[in-house]
Amino acid sequence: MPKPHGFTYERHRDDSVVITHRGRTAATLRGDRAEKFLAEVESGDAQLVMARWTGSYKFGNERLARSHPRNRTWAHRRDRPSDQR
């Protein structure tokens, strides 16, 4: 499984934390959530922690799942008009 990368975070004067992924804002944390995040990011793998907190953690099997026959069949069924089902 590939390790997450491309995450950064900034702590602002109002004690909020903005997490970005490849230059785009992924999450903004305030209050208790920001404090918990900062404590966790300082004690562990920062990239993994930021990926988990933003919900942007990929498992690496998205391409494989898309091409699986079961999923291709479902996509085919969605494209058909409702009167042919």
Secondary structure as GFF3:
##gff-version 3
##sequence-region A 1 85
A	DSSP	beta_strand	7	11	.	.	.	ID=ss1
A	DSSP	beta_strand	17	21	.	.	.	ID=ss2
A	DSSP	beta_strand	24	29	.	.	.	ID=ss3
A	DSSP	alpha_helix	31	43	.	.	.	ID=ss4
A	DSSP	alpha_helix	46	54	.	.	.	ID=ss5
A	DSSP	alpha_helix	62	66	.	.	.	ID=ss6
A	DSSP	alpha_helix	69	79	.	.	.	ID=ss7
A	DSSP	three_ten_helix	82	84	.	.	.	ID=ss8
###
